[in-house]
Amino acid sequence: MPIQPKPQPPYYEPTTGETSGTKEYVALLNQTGTNHPTATVIKNTFTGTPTWTRDGTGYYIIEITGELIPTKTIIQITPSKTSGILGAQEEDTNNSFAIFQNDYSGSNVDNMINQPITITVYP
């Protein structure tokens, strides 16, 4: 009888290496002046397409209805030389998060150039 490979646990997807039910959004954000951010999407496994809006100087909202679960969402933003301090906070349960950008003195600032962001939501 041929040797069979050991089965993977049911939560593991061997073709992608991802945990079953995990959703991920990876993009590069660009924003200038008073314009809404635009995203060059690298990966999106959400069921919908996130929308970005500018809600004030250095304050941006990402929204995707019912998929951004606050207790299961991790947002990673990689600072750049021009971005200063970046952060994220829950804006509206299961719908949106706010991303903010300050300069090094703590003042809100606009303008992002290819700002990497990864949003992962675990089951």
Disulfide bonds with the S-S distance in Angstrom:
none
